[in-house]
Amino acid sequence: HGPGGGGHVMGGRWAAGTQTPAIARLDPAGAPAPTFGDAGLLYVPSPWPNSTLIWTASARQRDGKLLLAGYCLRCPSNTSHYNPFAVRFHPDGTLDTSFSFDGWAPISDGGTTNDFLFAVAATGDGFIDLDYGLGSYDIAALVVDPASDETYVVVNGTIFDGKLALVDRRLANGADDADWGEDGANIFSYEEGIELESATLQGDGKLLVAGWINAPGPQLGGFFLGRLDPDGQKDAS
């Protein structure tokens, strides 16, 4: 959302086996804003020849700038594995050239393995390699507290063939917040498996998480909601 009640919709368009970043701007009535891009819709091609882009996340910064992120193959063109990347736009849809010189930023730890990005939030800089001791896991969502720049990391993992989820809180400098939850984290592990998809921070400091749960037996699973108190404990209310 932006000032005046309008907002942006961010995502990608598939064409020739790859994705192109797409942004639409809507006026307060929900109609495309005619002065934005081409009648409210904007496509921006990749600067890397022969790249394959997969868009997975977006965020709006506090200053109104727009972030789109995902992972890509051949970004830059001489790489042979997937790396995360981000592109940043001004609110009017023009590329922010103060961000990595041309608005596009490949992100790599220097390794040669495939690295995939599924969540993005706007805060700070640097690189943290998170190891939660699970058999396999991925980050499903990131939430930044605008008052403190602390980051909530929502993680899905598999251990001993069971699915569980956890929420980890990181301080503004990236260090683990050991005073939150149980040594900095809180685990959701119920019935035959649980997976979280998104999270949001309420105005009272409580964190709401949402996803799905697989109940015991052959029946289908259902939606799952959980809430954590500001100190990281499960909210019994």
C-alpha positions as a Markdown table, in Angstrom:
| # | Residue | x | y | z |
|---|---|---|---|---|
| 1 | His | 0.0 | 0.0 | 0.0 |
| 2 | Gly | 1.1 | 3.6 | -0.6 |
| 3 | Pro | -0.1 | 7.0 | 0.4 |
| 4 | Gly | -3.7 | 7.9 | -0.5 |
| 5 | Gly | -5.0 | 4.3 | -0.3 |
| 6 | Gly | -3.5 | 3.0 | -3.6 |
| 7 | Gly | -0.9 | 0.3 | -3.8 |
| 8 | His | 1.5 | -1.8 | -5.9 |
| 9 | Val | 1.2 | -5.4 | -7.0 |
| 10 | Met | 4.6 | -7.1 | -7.6 |
| 11 | Gly | 5.4 | -10.3 | -9.3 |
| 12 | Gly | 6.6 | -11.8 | -12.6 |
| 13 | Arg | 5.5 | -12.7 | -16.1 |
| 14 | Trp | 6.5 | -16.0 | -17.8 |
| 15 | Ala | 8.0 | -15.7 | -21.3 |
| 16 | Ala | 10.3 | -18.1 | -23.2 |
| 17 | Gly | 11.0 | -20.2 | -20.1 |
| 18 | Thr | 12.0 | -17.3 | -17.8 |
| 19 | Gln | 10.3 | -14.7 | -15.7 |
| 20 | Thr | 10.4 | -10.9 | -16.2 |
| 21 | Pro | 9.7 | -8.7 | -13.2 |
| 22 | Ala | 6.2 | -7.2 | -13.4 |
| 23 | Ile | 4.8 | -4.3 | -11.3 |
| 24 | Ala | 1.3 | -2.9 | -11.4 |
| 25 | Arg | 0.2 | 0.2 | -9.6 |
| 26 | Leu | -3.5 | 0.6 | -8.6 |
| 27 | Asp | -5.3 | 3.8 | -7.6 |
| 28 | Pro | -7.5 | 3.9 | -4.4 |
| 29 | Ala | -10.4 | 2.5 | -6.4 |
| 30 | Gly | -8.4 | -0.6 | -7.5 |
| 31 | Ala | -8.0 | 0.5 | -11.1 |
| 32 | Pro | -4.6 | 0.6 | -12.9 |
| 33 | Ala | -2.9 | 3.9 | -12.5 |
| 34 | Pro | -2.6 | 5.4 | -16.0 |
| 35 | Thr | 0.6 | 7.4 | -15.3 |
| 36 | Phe | 2.6 | 4.3 | -14.2 |
| 37 | Gly | 4.4 | 2.2 | -16.8 |
| 38 | Asp | 2.1 | 1.2 | -19.7 |
| 39 | Ala | -1.4 | 2.0 | -18.4 |
| 40 | Gly | -0.5 | 0.9 | -14.9 |
| 41 | Leu | 1.7 | -2.1 | -15.7 |
| 42 | Leu | 5.5 | -2.3 | -16.0 |
| 43 | Tyr | 7.8 | -5.0 | -17.2 |
| 44 | Val | 11.6 | -4.8 | -16.7 |
| 45 | Pro | 13.9 | -7.3 | -18.6 |
| 46 | Ser | 16.9 | -8.9 | -16.9 |
| 47 | Pro | 20.3 | -7.3 | -17.5 |
| 48 | Trp | 22.0 | -10.8 | -17.7 |
| 49 | Pro | 21.9 | -12.5 | -21.2 |
| 50 | Asn | 20.5 | -16.0 | -21.3 |
| 51 | Ser | 19.6 | -15.9 | -17.6 |
| 52 | Thr | 16.8 | -17.9 | -16.0 |
| 53 | Leu | 14.9 | -16.0 | -13.3 |
| 54 | Ile | 12.5 | -17.4 | -10.7 |
| 55 | Trp | 10.6 | -14.7 | -8.7 |
| 56 | Thr | 9.6 | -15.8 | -5.2 |
| 57 | Ala | 9.3 | -12.8 | -2.9 |
| 58 | Ser | 8.6 | -9.0 | -2.8 |
| 59 | Ala | 8.6 | -6.2 | -0.2 |
| 60 | Arg | 8.0 | -2.5 | 0.1 |
| 61 | Gln | 10.6 | -0.6 | 2.0 |
| 62 | Arg | 9.7 | 2.1 | 4.5 |
| 63 | Asp | 10.8 | 4.8 | 2.1 |
| 64 | Gly | 8.4 | 3.5 | -0.6 |
| 65 | Lys | 11.0 | 1.7 | -2.7 |
| 66 | Leu | 10.0 | -1.7 | -4.1 |
| 67 | Leu | 12.1 | -4.9 | -3.8 |
| 68 | Leu | 11.6 | -8.0 | -5.9 |
| 69 | Ala | 13.7 | -11.1 | -5.2 |
| 70 | Gly | 14.2 | -14.7 | -6.1 |
| 71 | Tyr | 16.9 | -16.9 | -7.5 |
| 72 | Cys | 18.5 | -17.2 | -11.0 |
| 73 | Leu | 20.7 | -19.3 | -13.2 |
| 74 | Arg | 23.5 | -17.5 | -15.1 |
| 75 | Cys | 23.3 | -14.3 | -13.1 |
| 76 | Pro | 25.8 | -13.1 | -14.0 |
| 77 | Ser | 26.1 | -15.1 | -17.3 |
| 78 | Asn | 29.3 | -17.0 | -16.3 |
| 79 | Thr | 27.8 | -18.9 | -13.4 |
| 80 | Ser | 26.5 | -22.5 | -13.7 |
| 81 | His | 24.4 | -22.7 | -10.6 |
| 82 | Tyr | 21.5 | -20.8 | -9.0 |
| 83 | Asn | 22.1 | -17.7 | -6.8 |
| 84 | Pro | 19.7 | -15.4 | -5.0 |
| 85 | Phe | 19.2 | -11.9 | -6.4 |
| 86 | Ala | 17.2 | -8.8 | -5.9 |
| 87 | Val | 16.1 | -5.8 | -7.9 |
| 88 | Arg | 14.9 | -2.5 | -6.5 |
| 89 | Phe | 12.6 | 0.1 | -8.0 |
| 90 | His | 11.6 | 3.7 | -7.1 |
| 91 | Pro | 7.9 | 4.1 | -6.3 |
| 92 | Asp | 7.3 | 5.4 | -9.9 |
| 93 | Gly | 8.7 | 2.1 | -11.3 |
| 94 | Thr | 12.1 | 3.3 | -12.5 |
| 95 | Leu | 15.1 | 1.2 | -11.5 |
| 96 | Asp | 17.0 | 2.4 | -8.4 |
| 97 | Thr | 20.5 | 2.7 | -9.8 |
| 98 | Ser | 21.9 | 3.5 | -6.3 |
| 99 | Phe | 21.3 | -0.3 | -5.6 |
| 100 | Ser | 24.2 | -2.3 | -6.9 |
| 101 | Phe | 24.9 | 0.2 | -9.7 |
| 102 | Asp | 22.1 | -0.7 | -12.0 |
| 103 | Gly | 19.3 | -1.8 | -9.6 |
| 104 | Trp | 20.0 | -5.5 | -9.9 |
| 105 | Ala | 22.0 | -7.4 | -7.2 |
| 106 | Pro | 23.2 | -11.0 | -7.5 |
| 107 | Ile | 23.8 | -12.4 | -4.0 |
| 108 | Ser | 26.4 | -15.1 | -3.5 |
| 109 | Asp | 28.5 | -16.5 | -0.6 |
| 110 | Gly | 31.2 | -17.5 | -3.1 |
| 111 | Gly | 30.2 | -21.2 | -3.2 |
| 112 | Thr | 29.3 | -23.4 | -6.2 |
| 113 | Thr | 26.1 | -24.9 | -4.8 |
| 114 | Asn | 22.6 | -24.0 | -5.7 |
| 115 | Asp | 21.2 | -21.4 | -3.3 |
| 116 | Phe | 17.5 | -20.6 | -3.4 |
| 117 | Leu | 15.7 | -17.6 | -2.0 |
| 118 | Phe | 12.0 | -17.8 | -0.9 |
| 119 | Ala | 11.5 | -14.7 | 1.4 |
| 120 | Val | 12.6 | -11.1 | 1.5 |
| 121 | Ala | 12.4 | -8.2 | 4.0 |
| 122 | Ala | 13.8 | -4.7 | 3.9 |
| 123 | Thr | 16.4 | -4.1 | 6.5 |
| 124 | Gly | 20.2 | -3.9 | 7.0 |
| 125 | Asp | 22.9 | -5.6 | 5.0 |
| 126 | Gly | 25.4 | -8.5 | 5.2 |
| 127 | Phe | 25.2 | -12.2 | 4.9 |
| 128 | Ile | 24.2 | -14.8 | 7.6 |
| 129 | Asp | 24.4 | -18.6 | 7.1 |
| 130 | Leu | 21.8 | -20.1 | 9.4 |
| 131 | Asp | 22.2 | -23.6 | 10.6 |
| 132 | Tyr | 19.3 | -25.0 | 12.7 |
| 133 | Gly | 20.6 | -28.6 | 12.8 |
| 134 | Leu | 17.6 | -30.0 | 10.9 |
| 135 | Gly | 17.8 | -32.6 | 8.2 |
| 136 | Ser | 16.7 | -30.1 | 5.6 |
| 137 | Tyr | 15.0 | -26.8 | 5.9 |
| 138 | Asp | 14.1 | -23.5 | 4.1 |
| 139 | Ile | 13.1 | -20.0 | 5.1 |
| 140 | Ala | 9.4 | -19.4 | 4.3 |
| 141 | Ala | 9.0 | -15.8 | 5.6 |
| 142 | Leu | 10.9 | -12.9 | 7.1 |
| 143 | Val | 9.3 | -10.2 | 9.2 |
| 144 | Val | 11.2 | -7.0 | 10.4 |
| 145 | Asp | 10.1 | -5.1 | 13.4 |
| 146 | Pro | 10.2 | -1.4 | 12.2 |
| 147 | Ala | 10.8 | -0.2 | 15.8 |
| 148 | Ser | 14.0 | -2.3 | 16.5 |
| 149 | Asp | 15.1 | -3.8 | 13.1 |
| 150 | Glu | 14.9 | -7.2 | 14.7 |
| 151 | Thr | 14.1 | -9.9 | 12.2 |
| 152 | Tyr | 11.8 | -12.9 | 12.7 |
| 153 | Val | 12.8 | -15.8 | 10.5 |
| 154 | Val | 10.1 | -18.4 | 9.8 |
| 155 | Val | 11.7 | -21.8 | 8.9 |
| 156 | Asn | 10.2 | -25.1 | 7.7 |
| 157 | Gly | 12.2 | -28.3 | 8.3 |
| 158 | Thr | 12.3 | -32.1 | 8.1 |
| 159 | Ile | 13.8 | -34.3 | 10.8 |
| 160 | Phe | 13.4 | -38.0 | 11.2 |
| 161 | Asp | 10.8 | -37.9 | 8.3 |
| 162 | Gly | 8.6 | -35.5 | 10.3 |
| 163 | Lys | 7.7 | -31.9 | 9.3 |
| 164 | Leu | 8.1 | -29.1 | 11.8 |
| 165 | Ala | 8.4 | -25.3 | 11.8 |
| 166 | Leu | 10.3 | -22.8 | 13.9 |
| 167 | Val | 10.5 | -19.1 | 14.4 |
| 168 | Asp | 13.9 | -17.6 | 15.1 |
| 169 | Arg | 14.5 | -13.9 | 16.1 |
| 170 | Arg | 17.6 | -12.1 | 15.1 |
| 171 | Leu | 18.9 | -8.8 | 16.5 |
| 172 | Ala | 19.5 | -5.8 | 14.3 |
| 173 | Asn | 23.1 | -6.9 | 13.9 |
| 174 | Gly | 22.1 | -10.5 | 12.8 |
| 175 | Ala | 23.1 | -12.1 | 16.1 |
| 176 | Asp | 20.6 | -14.6 | 17.7 |
| 177 | Asp | 18.3 | -13.1 | 20.3 |
| 178 | Ala | 18.9 | -15.7 | 23.1 |
| 179 | Asp | 16.4 | -14.0 | 25.4 |
| 180 | Trp | 13.5 | -14.6 | 23.0 |
| 181 | Gly | 11.5 | -17.9 | 23.1 |
| 182 | Glu | 13.7 | -20.8 | 24.1 |
| 183 | Asp | 17.3 | -19.8 | 23.4 |
| 184 | Gly | 16.1 | -17.5 | 20.6 |
| 185 | Ala | 13.5 | -19.7 | 18.8 |
| 186 | Asn | 10.1 | -21.4 | 19.2 |
| 187 | Ile | 9.2 | -24.7 | 17.6 |
| 188 | Phe | 5.8 | -25.7 | 16.1 |
| 189 | Ser | 5.6 | -29.5 | 15.9 |
| 190 | Tyr | 2.1 | -31.0 | 15.9 |
| 191 | Glu | 0.4 | -34.2 | 14.8 |
| 192 | Glu | 1.7 | -35.6 | 11.5 |
| 193 | Gly | 3.4 | -32.4 | 10.3 |
| 194 | Ile | 3.2 | -28.7 | 10.0 |
| 195 | Glu | 4.4 | -26.1 | 7.5 |
| 196 | Leu | 4.3 | -22.3 | 7.9 |
| 197 | Glu | 3.9 | -20.1 | 4.8 |
| 198 | Ser | 3.7 | -16.5 | 6.1 |
| 199 | Ala | 3.8 | -14.3 | 9.2 |
| 200 | Thr | 2.9 | -10.8 | 10.3 |
| 201 | Leu | 3.8 | -8.7 | 13.4 |
| 202 | Gln | 0.8 | -7.2 | 15.2 |
| 203 | Gly | 0.9 | -3.7 | 16.7 |
| 204 | Asp | 1.0 | -5.2 | 20.2 |
| 205 | Gly | 4.3 | -7.0 | 19.4 |
| 206 | Lys | 2.7 | -10.5 | 19.0 |
| 207 | Leu | 3.7 | -12.5 | 15.9 |
| 208 | Leu | 1.0 | -14.3 | 14.0 |
| 209 | Val | 2.1 | -17.2 | 11.8 |
| 210 | Ala | 0.0 | -19.1 | 9.2 |
| 211 | Gly | 0.3 | -22.3 | 7.2 |
| 212 | Trp | -1.1 | -25.8 | 7.1 |
| 213 | Ile | -1.2 | -28.9 | 9.4 |
| 214 | Asn | -1.5 | -32.6 | 8.6 |
| 215 | Ala | -3.9 | -34.1 | 11.2 |
| 216 | Pro | -3.5 | -37.8 | 12.2 |
| 217 | Gly | -5.1 | -40.4 | 9.9 |
| 218 | Pro | -5.8 | -40.5 | 6.1 |
| 219 | Gln | -7.9 | -37.3 | 5.9 |
| 220 | Leu | -6.6 | -34.1 | 4.3 |
| 221 | Gly | -4.9 | -31.5 | 6.4 |
| 222 | Gly | -6.2 | -28.1 | 7.2 |
| 223 | Phe | -5.2 | -24.5 | 7.8 |
| 224 | Phe | -3.0 | -23.6 | 10.8 |
| 225 | Leu | -2.7 | -20.4 | 12.8 |
| 226 | Gly | -0.3 | -19.7 | 15.7 |
| 227 | Arg | 0.6 | -16.7 | 17.7 |
| 228 | Leu | 3.7 | -15.9 | 19.8 |
| 229 | Asp | 3.9 | -13.4 | 22.7 |
| 230 | Pro | 6.4 | -10.5 | 22.5 |
| 231 | Asp | 8.8 | -12.6 | 24.6 |
| 232 | Gly | 8.6 | -15.5 | 22.1 |
| 233 | Gln | 6.3 | -17.9 | 24.1 |
| 234 | Lys | 3.2 | -19.4 | 22.5 |
| 235 | Asp | 0.2 | -17.1 | 23.2 |
| 236 | Ala | -2.2 | -19.3 | 25.2 |
| 237 | Ser | -5.1 | -16.8 | 24.7 |
